[in-house]
Amino acid sequence: MTNPFFRTVIVTGVLAWCLLGSIAHAQGPMTPPMAAPGIPLGVGPGMGMPMVPGMYPRRAMNPLATLDLTQAQLDKLDAIGKQARAASVDLMTKIGDELVELRSLIAAASLDPEEIGSTYQKIFNIQRQVIESSVASYNKQVAVLNPEQLKKWNAFRQRIIARWLPPAGSPAQN
C-alpha cells in the first residue's frame, strides 16, 4: 500500500470513524454512556464487559472525551452521523447490486471484456462517491467544533497521521 491516495483515504476514513463512532462516549468518563444508533449499550470493555489485565475502558481512549462538547454539539454530530450512515448504506447497496451483476458476467460461458470493464467502472465510481461522502461528512463534523476544540482535535489527528502514515521521503512513500 504505497499509493499516497490510498493512505490518505484510509487516514480520512479512520478519522471519520473516530469522529462518527465516538459520539456515544463523548461526554467523558464521569457520565453514563449514551447509545449511538445501532450500537447497543454494554458492548466493549468498561461498558458491561469484564475488564482483564492490559485492557482499558473505551472512554479512556476516546479523543472526543477531552473536547468538552456541549449537548448542542453532540446533537449536531449525531445528526451528521445519521445522515452519513444513511448515505453509506445506500451507496453500499448499489455496490452490492453491481457486484451481483459482475458475478453473473464473470460466470458466463463467454466473457465480454467491455461489459466486465464497464461494471467495474460503475463500482469504482460508486466507491469514489463513498470516499467523497465520507470526507464531506468529516468536514461537516469538524465545522461543529469551536476553535479550542478544533486545536485539540487537530493535535490528536496529527498523532494519528504520524502513526498511520510514514514520514515524507521514506521508502514507503516512494
CYANA upper distance limits for C-alpha pairs under 8 A (distance plus 0.5 A):
  1 MET  CA      6 PHE  CA      7.70
  1 MET  CA      7 ARG  CA      7.82
  2 THR  CA      6 PHE  CA      8.35
  2 THR  CA      7 ARG  CA      8.03
  2 THR  CA    172 ALA  CA      6.15
  2 THR  CA    173 GLN  CA      6.55
  2 THR  CA    174 ASN  CA      7.64
  3 ASN  CA      7 ARG  CA      7.05
  3 ASN  CA    173 GLN  CA      8.07
  4 PRO  CA      8 THR  CA      6.59
  4 PRO  CA    173 GLN  CA      7.60
  5 PHE  CA      9 VAL  CA      6.70
  6 PHE  CA     10 ILE  CA      6.59
  7 ARG  CA     11 VAL  CA      6.64
  7 ARG  CA    165 LEU  CA      7.37
  8 THR  CA     12 THR  CA      6.48
  9 VAL  CA     13 GLY  CA      6.48
  9 VAL  CA    131 ILE  CA      7.63
 10 ILE  CA     14 VAL  CA      6.60
 11 VAL  CA     15 LEU  CA      6.60
 11 VAL  CA    160 ILE  CA      8.45
 11 VAL  CA    161 ILE  CA      7.20
 11 VAL  CA    164 TRP  CA      7.56
 11 VAL  CA    165 LEU  CA      8.46
 12 THR  CA     16 ALA  CA      6.51
 12 THR  CA    134 SER  CA      8.43
 12 THR  CA    135 VAL  CA      7.34
 13 GLY  CA     17 TRP  CA      6.44
 13 GLY  CA    134 SER  CA      7.49
 13 GLY  CA    135 VAL  CA      8.35
 14 VAL  CA     18 CYS  CA      6.59
 15 LEU  CA     19 LEU  CA      6.70
 15 LEU  CA    138 TYR  CA      8.38
 15 LEU  CA    157 ARG  CA      7.71
 16 ALA  CA     20 LEU  CA      6.32
 16 ALA  CA    134 SER  CA      7.49
 16 ALA  CA    135 VAL  CA      8.08
 16 ALA  CA    137 SER  CA      8.20
 16 ALA  CA    138 TYR  CA      5.90
 17 TRP  CA     21 GLY  CA      5.81
 17 TRP  CA     22 SER  CA      8.20
 18 CYS  CA     22 SER  CA      6.05
 19 LEU  CA     23 ILE  CA      7.24
 19 LEU  CA     64 LEU  CA      7.99
 19 LEU  CA    138 TYR  CA      8.08
 19 LEU  CA    141 GLN  CA      8.04
 20 LEU  CA     77 LEU  CA      7.98
 20 LEU  CA     78 ASP  CA      8.24
 20 LEU  CA     81 GLY  CA      6.13
 21 GLY  CA     36 ALA  CA      8.39
 22 SER  CA     26 ALA  CA      6.67
 22 SER  CA     62 ASN  CA      7.23
 22 SER  CA     64 LEU  CA      7.25
 23 ILE  CA     36 ALA  CA      7.35
 23 ILE  CA     64 LEU  CA      7.96
 23 ILE  CA     74 LEU  CA      7.37
 23 ILE  CA     77 LEU  CA      7.73
 23 ILE  CA     78 ASP  CA      7.37
 24 ALA  CA     33 PRO  CA      6.86
 24 ALA  CA     34 MET  CA      5.44
 24 ALA  CA     35 ALA  CA      5.89
 24 ALA  CA     36 ALA  CA      5.43
 25 HIS  CA     33 PRO  CA      6.02
 25 HIS  CA     34 MET  CA      6.78
 25 HIS  CA     59 ARG  CA      6.56
 25 HIS  CA     62 ASN  CA      7.83
 25 HIS  CA     64 LEU  CA      8.19
 25 HIS  CA     65 ALA  CA      7.38
 26 ALA  CA     59 ARG  CA      8.32
 26 ALA  CA     62 ASN  CA      7.78
 26 ALA  CA     64 LEU  CA      5.46
 26 ALA  CA     65 ALA  CA      5.02
 26 ALA  CA     66 THR  CA      8.46
 26 ALA  CA     67 LEU  CA      8.46
 26 ALA  CA     68 ASP  CA      8.38
 26 ALA  CA     69 LEU  CA      7.63
 26 ALA  CA     74 LEU  CA      8.31
 27 GLN  CA     31 THR  CA      7.04
 27 GLN  CA     64 LEU  CA      8.06
 27 GLN  CA     65 ALA  CA      5.81
 27 GLN  CA     68 ASP  CA      7.14
 27 GLN  CA     69 LEU  CA      7.23
 28 GLY  CA     59 ARG  CA      7.20
 28 GLY  CA     64 LEU  CA      8.45
 28 GLY  CA     65 ALA  CA      4.91
 28 GLY  CA     66 THR  CA      7.53
 28 GLY  CA     68 ASP  CA      8.38
 29 PRO  CA     59 ARG  CA      6.66
 29 PRO  CA     60 ALA  CA      7.57
 29 PRO  CA     65 ALA  CA      7.98
 33 PRO  CA     41 LEU  CA      7.94
 33 PRO  CA     47 MET  CA      8.24
 34 MET  CA     41 LEU  CA      8.14
 35 ALA  CA     39 ILE  CA      6.62
 35 ALA  CA     40 PRO  CA      6.72
 35 ALA  CA     41 LEU  CA      6.28
 36 ALA  CA     40 PRO  CA      8.11
 36 ALA  CA     78 ASP  CA      8.41
 37 PRO  CA     82 LYS  CA      8.32
 39 ILE  CA     43 VAL  CA      8.29
 41 LEU  CA     47 MET  CA      7.46
 41 LEU  CA     48 GLY  CA      8.44
 42 GLY  CA     47 MET  CA      4.95
 42 GLY  CA     48 GLY  CA      4.88
 42 GLY  CA     49 MET  CA      7.06
 43 VAL  CA     47 MET  CA      6.28
 43 VAL  CA     48 GLY  CA      7.05
 43 VAL  CA     49 MET  CA      7.07
 44 GLY  CA     48 GLY  CA      7.63
 44 GLY  CA     49 MET  CA      6.18
 44 GLY  CA     58 ARG  CA      7.68
 45 PRO  CA     49 MET  CA      5.47
 45 PRO  CA     50 PRO  CA      6.87
 45 PRO  CA     51 MET  CA      6.37
 45 PRO  CA     55 MET  CA      7.78
 45 PRO  CA     56 TYR  CA      7.49
 45 PRO  CA     57 PRO  CA      5.91
 45 PRO  CA     58 ARG  CA      6.64
 46 GLY  CA     50 PRO  CA      7.48
 46 GLY  CA     51 MET  CA      7.09
 46 GLY  CA     56 TYR  CA      7.95
 46 GLY  CA     57 PRO  CA      5.02
 46 GLY  CA     58 ARG  CA      6.82
 47 MET  CA     57 PRO  CA      8.23
 47 MET  CA     58 ARG  CA      8.44
 51 MET  CA     55 MET  CA      6.70
 51 MET  CA     56 TYR  CA      8.04
 51 MET  CA     57 PRO  CA      8.39
 56 TYR  CA     60 ALA  CA      7.18
 56 TYR  CA     61 MET  CA      8.15
 57 PRO  CA     61 MET  CA      7.79
 58 ARG  CA     62 ASN  CA      7.11
 59 ARG  CA     65 ALA  CA      7.52
 62 ASN  CA     66 THR  CA      8.23
 63 PRO  CA     67 LEU  CA      7.76
 63 PRO  CA    153 TRP  CA      8.02
 63 PRO  CA    156 PHE  CA      7.59
 64 LEU  CA     68 ASP  CA      8.04
 64 LEU  CA     69 LEU  CA      8.15
 64 LEU  CA    153 TRP  CA      8.39
 65 ALA  CA     69 LEU  CA      8.35
 67 LEU  CA    149 GLN  CA      5.88
 67 LEU  CA    152 LYS  CA      7.47
 67 LEU  CA    153 TRP  CA      8.06
 68 ASP  CA    149 GLN  CA      8.27
 69 LEU  CA     73 GLN  CA      6.44
 69 LEU  CA     74 LEU  CA      6.96
 70 THR  CA     74 LEU  CA      6.77
 71 GLN  CA     75 ASP  CA      6.58
 72 ALA  CA     76 LYS  CA      6.77
 73 GLN  CA     77 LEU  CA      6.61
 73 GLN  CA    144 VAL  CA      6.84
 73 GLN  CA    145 LEU  CA      7.99
 74 LEU  CA     78 ASP  CA      6.50
 75 ASP  CA     79 ALA  CA      6.69
 76 LYS  CA     80 ILE  CA      6.73
 76 LYS  CA    141 GLN  CA      8.46
 76 LYS  CA    144 VAL  CA      7.77
 77 LEU  CA     81 GLY  CA      6.54
 77 LEU  CA    141 GLN  CA      6.40
 77 LEU  CA    144 VAL  CA      7.86
 78 ASP  CA     82 LYS  CA      6.64
 79 ALA  CA     83 GLN  CA      6.76
 80 ILE  CA     84 ALA  CA      6.62
 80 ILE  CA    137 SER  CA      7.22
 80 ILE  CA    140 LYS  CA      7.78
 80 ILE  CA    141 GLN  CA      7.35
 81 GLY  CA     85 ARG  CA      6.58
 81 GLY  CA    137 SER  CA      8.12
 82 LYS  CA     86 ALA  CA      6.71
 83 GLN  CA     87 ALA  CA      6.78
 84 ALA  CA     88 SER  CA      6.53
 84 ALA  CA    133 SER  CA      7.88
 84 ALA  CA    134 SER  CA      7.73
 84 ALA  CA    137 SER  CA      6.82
 85 ARG  CA     89 VAL  CA      6.63
 86 ALA  CA     90 ASP  CA      6.87
 87 ALA  CA     91 LEU  CA      6.75
 87 ALA  CA    133 SER  CA      8.27
 88 SER  CA     92 MET  CA      6.47
 88 SER  CA    130 VAL  CA      7.15
 88 SER  CA    133 SER  CA      8.46
 89 VAL  CA     93 THR  CA      6.57
 90 ASP  CA     94 LYS  CA      6.96
 91 LEU  CA     95 ILE  CA      6.84
 91 LEU  CA    126 ILE  CA      7.09
 91 LEU  CA    127 GLN  CA      8.50
 91 LEU  CA    129 GLN  CA      8.23
 91 LEU  CA    130 VAL  CA      7.15
 92 MET  CA     96 GLY  CA      6.67
 93 THR  CA     97 ASP  CA      6.74
 94 LYS  CA     98 GLU  CA      6.82
 94 LYS  CA    126 ILE  CA      7.98
 95 ILE  CA     99 LEU  CA      6.64
 95 ILE  CA    123 ILE  CA      6.29
 95 ILE  CA    126 ILE  CA      7.13
 95 ILE  CA    127 GLN  CA      8.23
 96 GLY  CA    100 VAL  CA      6.81
 97 ASP  CA    101 GLU  CA      6.99
 98 GLU  CA    102 LEU  CA      6.59
 98 GLU  CA    119 THR  CA      7.12
 98 GLU  CA    122 LYS  CA      7.83
 98 GLU  CA    123 ILE  CA      6.93
 99 LEU  CA    103 ARG  CA      6.55
 99 LEU  CA    123 ILE  CA      8.20
100 VAL  CA    104 SER  CA      6.95
101 GLU  CA    105 LEU  CA      6.83
101 GLU  CA    119 THR  CA      8.01
102 LEU  CA    106 ILE  CA      6.65
102 LEU  CA    116 ILE  CA      7.00
102 LEU  CA    119 THR  CA      6.74
102 LEU  CA    120 TYR  CA      8.02
103 ARG  CA    107 ALA  CA      6.56
104 SER  CA    108 ALA  CA      6.75
105 LEU  CA    111 LEU  CA      7.27
105 LEU  CA    112 ASP  CA      8.07
105 LEU  CA    115 GLU  CA      8.08
105 LEU  CA    116 ILE  CA      6.97
106 ILE  CA    111 LEU  CA      6.91
106 ILE  CA    116 ILE  CA      7.92
111 LEU  CA    116 ILE  CA      8.32
112 ASP  CA    116 ILE  CA      6.73
113 PRO  CA    117 GLY  CA      6.37
114 GLU  CA    118 SER  CA      6.44
115 GLU  CA    119 THR  CA      6.66
116 ILE  CA    120 TYR  CA      6.73
117 GLY  CA    121 GLN  CA      6.64
118 SER  CA    122 LYS  CA      6.83
119 THR  CA    123 ILE  CA      6.90
120 TYR  CA    124 PHE  CA      6.68
121 GLN  CA    125 ASN  CA      6.60
122 LYS  CA    126 ILE  CA      6.81
123 ILE  CA    127 GLN  CA      6.66
124 PHE  CA    128 ARG  CA      6.67
125 ASN  CA    129 GLN  CA      6.88
126 ILE  CA    130 VAL  CA      6.81
127 GLN  CA    131 ILE  CA      6.84
128 ARG  CA    132 GLU  CA      6.65
129 GLN  CA    133 SER  CA      6.41
130 VAL  CA    134 SER  CA      6.58
131 ILE  CA    135 VAL  CA      6.75
132 GLU  CA    136 ALA  CA      6.59
133 SER  CA    137 SER  CA      6.61
134 SER  CA    138 TYR  CA      6.70
135 VAL  CA    139 ASN  CA      6.71
136 ALA  CA    140 LYS  CA      6.78
137 SER  CA    141 GLN  CA      6.72
138 TYR  CA    142 VAL  CA      6.69
139 ASN  CA    143 ALA  CA      6.69
140 LYS  CA    144 VAL  CA      7.34
141 GLN  CA    145 LEU  CA      7.91
142 VAL  CA    150 LEU  CA      7.63
145 LEU  CA    149 GLN  CA      6.08
145 LEU  CA    150 LEU  CA      6.08
146 ASN  CA    150 LEU  CA      6.47
147 PRO  CA    151 LYS  CA      6.66
148 GLU  CA    152 LYS  CA      6.98
149 GLN  CA    153 TRP  CA      6.55
150 LEU  CA    154 ASN  CA      6.45
151 LYS  CA    155 ALA  CA      6.78
152 LYS  CA    156 PHE  CA      6.89
153 TRP  CA    157 ARG  CA      6.54
154 ASN  CA    158 GLN  CA      6.55
155 ALA  CA    159 ARG  CA      7.00
156 PHE  CA    160 ILE  CA      6.91
157 ARG  CA    161 ILE  CA      6.63
158 GLN  CA    162 ALA  CA      6.52
159 ARG  CA    163 ARG  CA      6.73
160 ILE  CA    164 TRP  CA      6.61
161 ILE  CA    165 LEU  CA      6.04
162 ALA  CA    166 PRO  CA      7.36
162 ALA  CA    167 PRO  CA      7.85
166 PRO  CA    170 SER  CA      7.02
166 PRO  CA    172 ALA  CA      7.14
166 PRO  CA    173 GLN  CA      7.52
167 PRO  CA    173 GLN  CA      8.16
168 ALA  CA    173 GLN  CA      6.78
169 GLY  CA    173 GLN  CA      6.28
169 GLY  CA    174 ASN  CA      7.45
170 SER  CA    174 ASN  CA      7.46
